[in-house]
Amino acid sequence: MVVVASMVLIAVTLLEKRFPAPALPVVAALSVAGCLPVLIWRRLPLTAAVLSAGVALFGLVVPGWPGRLVATCLFCAAAAHRSRRPWLVLVASVAWVVFYGTLLPQSIGAATLTDLIVLGVAPVAVGRMLRLHAERAAQAARLDHAEAMRALAEERAGLARDVHDSVGHHLTAIRIQATATRRALRGRTPAADKTLGTIADLSSAALEEVRALLDTLRETSAEPGQEDLDELAARLSTPHLRISVHRTGPGTPLPPGVSRTVYRIVQEALTNAARHSGATEVDVRIRHSRAAVAVSIADNGHARAGAEGRGIRGMRDRALRHGGTLTAGPGPRHGWLVEATVPIDSPSPKGVA
């Protein structure tokens, strides 16, 4: 990569101005030196840009040598890859461009100085835009993956419910019929009595195994819930979206059904905040008492007025299936607020995913 960049820089130099033969080795040496920092730009992007800028200053001894282009590109790359202290890249870029401009032969006026500052800001601005675009694309990919996993989990949970309802019904009917026939015969036919007893026992054992397998399928198809909320927040967080999770109450684990419901409500609310609200901060609060779990998700984005979407209806349905409540709407001061209460003591209705 360094060789290619050096050859391109030498070619551009030769196209801009014809140099005498003795100057060509100097041009080649400056071009290679200016491109060498490219080797470390991934690990030390700002250092690479500063080194290349220093070579560009030495290159002023060769009029017309465009080594400043490499430094400009490296400052752009530093702004795109350096997430911490972006202002440092901006200061270094502006300082270098202004200093470079003052060393040029022509005089520097107020308008020219302003132009130099703009030239120092431009590559950093482009780099930050590229970084922001990449972060948003990565966040959108994570959101799409979370949506796909949630849809798959709900599909598996629905399949488990259907299998349980169908197979469980028939196995229960077989057991009931075998038991009833056995009682009607009252032991008059020992062989039939033994066979019917075996059928009843086998159907009962099969029903228990089916229930155990479907419970396992449901649990592996959906995240446990509260214990994974930190991981969920970390997965959706970016430098431009900070998600904090706060818990109060006893540290005892929640029942699986309640835990999954809380997780799904928080997941949907965070997905909506990241995708639609333009929020920079989201505050998730879980208040766990003996009787219920209160969930609050508040963001500082734009309130989304209008008809209730499918996501909000899905969250409300999950809360209602556990005997709870859910409200969603503009916050008291700004942003969007989702509040839900999920009882703990009430039995989980059949079919809650």
C-alpha positions as CSV (number, residue, x, y, z in Angstrom):
1,M,0.0,0.0,0.0
2,V,2.9,2.4,0.8
3,V,4.5,1.6,-2.5
4,V,1.4,2.3,-4.5
5,A,0.7,5.5,-2.6
6,S,4.3,6.6,-3.1
7,M,4.1,5.9,-6.9
8,V,0.9,7.8,-7.2
9,L,2.3,10.8,-5.3
10,I,5.5,10.8,-7.5
11,A,3.3,10.6,-10.6
12,V,1.1,13.5,-9.5
13,T,4.3,15.5,-8.7
14,L,5.7,14.9,-12.1
15,L,2.4,15.8,-13.8
16,E,2.1,19.1,-11.9
17,K,5.6,20.3,-12.7
18,R,8.7,19.1,-14.5
19,F,11.7,18.8,-12.2
20,P,15.3,18.6,-13.3
21,A,16.9,15.2,-13.1
22,P,18.9,16.0,-9.9
23,A,15.7,16.8,-8.0
24,L,13.9,13.5,-8.9
25,P,15.6,11.5,-6.1
26,V,14.6,14.2,-3.6
27,V,11.0,14.0,-4.8
28,A,11.0,10.2,-4.6
29,A,12.5,10.2,-1.1
30,L,10.0,12.8,0.1
31,S,7.1,10.8,-1.4
32,V,8.2,7.5,0.2
33,A,8.7,9.3,3.6
34,G,5.4,11.0,3.4
35,C,3.6,7.7,2.7
36,L,5.4,5.5,5.3
37,P,3.1,6.6,8.1
38,V,0.3,4.8,6.2
39,L,1.8,1.6,7.7
40,I,0.6,2.5,11.2
41,W,-2.6,4.5,10.5
42,R,-4.9,1.7,11.8
43,R,-3.1,1.3,15.1
44,L,-2.1,5.0,15.6
45,P,-4.2,7.1,13.2
46,L,-3.4,10.5,14.7
47,T,0.4,9.7,15.0
48,A,0.5,8.7,11.4
49,A,-1.2,11.9,10.3
50,V,1.2,14.1,12.4
51,L,4.2,12.3,11.0
52,S,3.0,12.7,7.4
53,A,2.3,16.4,8.1
54,G,5.8,16.8,9.4
55,V,7.2,15.3,6.2
56,A,4.9,17.7,4.2
57,L,6.5,20.6,6.0
58,F,10.0,19.4,4.9
59,G,8.6,19.0,1.4
60,L,8.2,22.7,1.1
61,V,11.8,22.8,-0.1
62,V,10.5,21.2,-3.4
63,P,8.0,23.7,-4.8
64,G,5.0,21.9,-6.3
65,W,5.4,18.7,-4.3
66,P,1.8,17.7,-3.2
67,G,2.8,15.7,-0.1
68,R,0.1,17.6,1.9
69,L,-2.5,15.5,0.2
70,V,-1.3,12.4,2.1
71,A,-1.4,14.2,5.4
72,T,-4.9,15.5,4.7
73,C,-6.1,12.0,3.9
74,L,-4.5,10.7,7.1
75,F,-6.2,13.4,9.2
76,C,-9.5,12.4,7.6
77,A,-8.8,8.7,8.5
78,A,-7.8,9.7,12.0
79,A,-11.1,11.5,12.5
80,A,-13.0,8.4,11.2
81,H,-11.2,5.8,13.3
82,R,-10.4,7.7,16.6
83,S,-13.5,7.6,18.8
84,R,-11.9,9.3,21.9
85,R,-11.0,13.0,22.0
86,P,-12.0,13.9,18.4
87,W,-11.3,17.5,19.2
88,L,-7.6,16.6,19.4
89,V,-7.6,15.5,15.7
90,L,-9.4,18.7,14.8
91,V,-6.9,20.9,16.7
92,A,-3.9,19.1,15.1
93,S,-5.4,19.3,11.6
94,V,-6.2,23.0,11.8
95,A,-2.8,23.9,13.5
96,W,-0.9,22.0,10.8
97,V,-2.8,23.6,7.9
98,V,-2.4,27.1,9.3
99,F,1.3,26.5,10.0
100,Y,1.8,25.0,6.5
101,G,0.1,28.0,5.0
102,T,2.2,30.5,6.8
103,L,5.4,28.9,5.4
104,L,4.2,29.3,1.8
105,P,5.9,32.2,-0.1
106,Q,2.8,34.3,-0.6
107,S,1.5,36.6,2.1
108,I,-1.3,35.5,4.4
109,G,-4.3,37.8,4.7
110,A,-7.4,37.5,6.9
111,A,-9.4,35.8,4.2
112,T,-6.6,33.4,3.4
113,L,-6.2,32.5,7.1
114,T,-9.9,31.7,7.2
115,D,-9.6,29.5,4.2
116,L,-6.7,27.7,5.8
117,I,-8.8,27.0,8.9
118,V,-11.6,25.7,6.7
119,L,-9.2,23.4,4.9
120,G,-8.1,22.1,8.3
121,V,-11.6,21.5,9.5
122,A,-12.9,19.9,6.2
123,P,-11.0,16.5,6.4
124,V,-11.9,16.1,10.1
125,A,-15.6,16.8,9.3
126,V,-15.6,14.3,6.5
127,G,-13.9,11.7,8.7
128,R,-16.5,12.2,11.5
129,M,-19.3,11.9,9.0
130,L,-17.9,8.6,7.7
131,R,-17.6,7.3,11.3
132,L,-21.1,8.4,12.1
133,H,-22.4,6.7,9.0
134,A,-20.5,3.4,9.8
135,E,-21.8,3.5,13.4
136,R,-25.4,4.0,12.2
137,A,-25.1,1.2,9.7
138,A,-23.7,-1.1,12.4
139,Q,-26.5,-0.2,14.8
140,A,-29.1,-0.8,12.1
141,A,-27.5,-4.2,11.4
142,R,-27.7,-5.0,15.2
143,L,-31.3,-3.9,15.3
144,D,-32.2,-6.0,12.3
145,H,-30.5,-9.0,13.9
146,A,-32.4,-8.5,17.1
147,E,-35.6,-8.2,15.2
148,A,-34.9,-11.4,13.3
149,M,-34.0,-13.3,16.5
150,R,-37.1,-12.0,18.2
151,A,-39.3,-13.1,15.3
152,L,-37.6,-16.5,15.4
153,A,-38.1,-16.8,19.1
154,E,-41.8,-15.9,18.9
155,E,-42.2,-18.4,16.0
156,R,-40.6,-21.2,18.0
157,A,-42.6,-20.3,21.1
158,G,-45.8,-20.4,19.0
159,L,-44.9,-23.7,17.5
160,A,-44.2,-25.0,21.0
161,R,-47.7,-23.9,22.1
162,D,-49.3,-25.5,19.1
163,V,-47.5,-28.8,19.6
164,H,-48.4,-28.8,23.3
165,D,-52.0,-28.1,22.6
166,S,-52.4,-30.7,19.9
167,V,-50.1,-33.5,21.1
168,G,-50.9,-32.9,24.7
169,H,-54.7,-33.1,24.0
170,H,-54.4,-36.4,22.2
171,L,-52.1,-38.0,24.8
172,T,-54.4,-36.8,27.6
173,A,-57.4,-38.3,25.7
174,I,-55.6,-41.6,25.3
175,R,-54.8,-41.8,29.0
176,I,-58.3,-40.9,30.0
177,Q,-59.9,-43.5,27.7
178,A,-57.4,-46.2,28.8
179,T,-58.1,-45.4,32.5
180,A,-61.9,-45.3,32.0
181,T,-61.9,-48.7,30.1
182,R,-59.7,-50.2,32.7
183,R,-62.2,-49.2,35.4
184,A,-65.1,-50.4,33.4
185,L,-63.6,-53.9,33.1
186,R,-62.8,-54.0,36.8
187,G,-60.1,-56.5,36.4
188,R,-62.3,-59.1,34.7
189,T,-59.7,-59.6,32.0
190,P,-56.2,-59.5,33.5
191,A,-54.4,-59.3,30.2
192,A,-56.6,-56.4,29.0
193,D,-56.2,-54.7,32.4
194,K,-52.5,-54.9,32.2
195,T,-52.4,-53.6,28.7
196,L,-54.7,-50.7,29.4
197,G,-52.6,-49.9,32.5
198,T,-49.4,-49.9,30.3
199,I,-51.1,-47.6,27.8
200,A,-52.2,-45.1,30.5
201,D,-48.7,-45.1,32.0
202,L,-47.0,-44.7,28.6
203,S,-49.3,-41.9,27.6
204,S,-48.7,-40.1,30.9
205,A,-44.9,-40.5,30.6
206,A,-45.0,-39.3,27.0
207,L,-47.1,-36.2,27.9
208,E,-44.5,-35.3,30.6
209,E,-41.6,-35.7,28.2
210,V,-43.4,-33.6,25.6
211,R,-44.0,-30.8,28.1
212,A,-40.4,-30.9,29.3
213,L,-39.1,-30.7,25.7
214,L,-41.4,-27.8,24.8
215,D,-40.4,-26.0,28.0
216,T,-36.8,-26.4,26.9
217,L,-37.6,-25.1,23.4
218,R,-39.4,-22.1,24.9
219,E,-36.5,-21.2,27.2
220,T,-33.9,-21.5,24.5
221,S,-36.0,-19.6,22.1
222,A,-36.2,-16.5,24.2
223,E,-33.7,-14.6,26.4
224,P,-34.1,-15.1,30.1
225,G,-34.9,-11.4,30.7
226,Q,-33.7,-9.2,33.4
227,E,-30.2,-10.7,33.8
228,D,-29.5,-10.0,30.1
229,L,-30.7,-6.4,30.1
230,D,-27.1,-5.1,30.5
231,E,-26.0,-7.1,27.5
232,L,-29.0,-5.8,25.5
233,A,-28.1,-2.2,26.4
234,A,-24.4,-2.6,25.5
235,R,-25.4,-4.2,22.2
236,L,-27.6,-1.2,21.2
237,S,-25.4,1.6,22.7
238,T,-23.2,3.7,20.5
239,P,-21.0,6.8,21.1
240,H,-24.1,8.8,20.1
241,L,-26.7,6.7,22.1
242,R,-26.0,6.1,25.8
243,I,-28.3,3.5,27.4
244,S,-28.2,3.1,31.2
245,V,-30.0,0.4,33.2
246,H,-30.9,0.9,36.9
247,R,-32.4,-1.7,39.2
248,T,-34.0,-1.4,42.6
249,G,-35.5,-4.0,44.9
250,P,-34.5,-7.5,46.0
251,G,-31.9,-9.4,44.1
252,T,-34.0,-12.6,43.9
253,P,-34.5,-13.9,40.3
254,L,-37.8,-13.3,38.6
255,P,-40.0,-16.2,37.4
256,P,-39.1,-17.2,33.9
257,G,-42.3,-15.9,32.3
258,V,-42.1,-12.5,34.0
259,S,-38.4,-12.2,33.2
260,R,-39.0,-12.9,29.5
261,T,-41.9,-10.4,29.4
262,V,-39.8,-7.7,31.0
263,Y,-36.9,-8.4,28.6
264,R,-39.2,-8.2,25.5
265,I,-40.8,-4.9,26.6
266,V,-37.4,-3.3,27.2
267,Q,-36.0,-4.7,24.0
268,E,-38.9,-3.3,21.9
269,A,-38.7,0.1,23.7
270,L,-35.0,0.4,23.1
271,T,-35.3,-0.7,19.5
272,N,-37.9,2.0,18.9
273,A,-35.8,4.6,20.7
274,A,-32.7,3.8,18.7
275,R,-34.5,3.6,15.4
276,H,-37.2,6.3,15.5
277,S,-36.7,8.9,18.2
278,G,-33.2,10.3,17.4
279,A,-32.4,10.1,21.1
280,T,-28.9,10.4,22.6
281,E,-29.8,9.0,26.1
282,V,-32.2,6.3,27.2
283,D,-32.8,5.6,30.9
284,V,-34.1,2.1,31.8
285,R,-35.4,1.6,35.4
286,I,-36.5,-1.7,36.8
287,R,-38.2,-1.6,40.2
288,H,-38.7,-5.0,41.6
289,S,-41.1,-5.5,44.5
290,R,-42.7,-8.6,46.0
291,A,-45.9,-8.2,44.1
292,A,-44.8,-6.8,40.7
293,V,-42.0,-5.4,38.5
294,A,-42.3,-1.8,37.3
295,V,-40.5,-1.0,34.1
296,S,-39.8,2.5,32.9
297,I,-37.9,3.4,29.6
298,A,-37.4,7.1,29.0
299,D,-35.5,8.8,26.2
300,N,-34.6,12.4,25.3
301,G,-35.6,12.1,21.6
302,H,-38.5,13.4,19.7
303,A,-42.0,12.3,20.7
304,R,-43.6,10.1,18.1
305,A,-47.1,11.4,17.9
306,G,-49.6,9.5,15.8
307,A,-51.3,6.1,15.6
308,E,-50.2,3.4,17.9
309,G,-47.7,1.1,16.1
310,R,-47.4,-2.7,16.1
311,G,-44.4,-2.6,18.5
312,I,-46.4,-0.7,21.2
313,R,-49.4,-3.1,20.7
314,G,-47.1,-6.0,21.1
315,M,-45.6,-4.7,24.3
316,R,-49.0,-4.0,25.7
317,D,-50.3,-7.5,24.8
318,R,-47.3,-9.0,26.6
319,A,-48.1,-7.1,29.7
320,L,-51.8,-7.8,29.6
321,R,-51.1,-11.6,29.2
322,H,-49.4,-11.5,32.6
323,G,-52.2,-9.4,34.1
324,G,-50.2,-6.2,33.9
325,T,-50.5,-2.8,32.3
326,L,-48.5,-0.7,29.8
327,T,-48.6,2.9,28.7
328,A,-46.5,4.7,26.1
329,G,-46.5,8.3,25.0
330,P,-44.6,11.6,25.2
331,G,-42.7,12.2,28.4
332,P,-43.6,14.9,30.9
333,R,-40.8,17.2,29.7
334,H,-39.5,15.7,26.4
335,G,-38.8,12.5,24.6
336,W,-40.8,9.3,24.8
337,L,-41.8,7.3,27.9
338,V,-42.8,3.7,28.2
339,E,-44.1,2.4,31.6
340,A,-45.2,-1.1,32.4
341,T,-46.2,-3.1,35.4
342,V,-46.0,-6.9,35.4
343,P,-47.4,-8.8,38.4
344,I,-45.2,-11.5,39.9
345,D,-47.7,-13.5,42.0
346,S,-50.3,-13.9,39.3
347,P,-50.0,-17.2,37.3
348,S,-48.5,-16.8,33.8
349,P,-51.3,-17.4,31.3
350,K,-51.0,-20.2,28.9
351,G,-49.0,-19.4,25.8
352,V,-46.9,-16.5,27.1
353,A,-43.7,-16.4,25.2
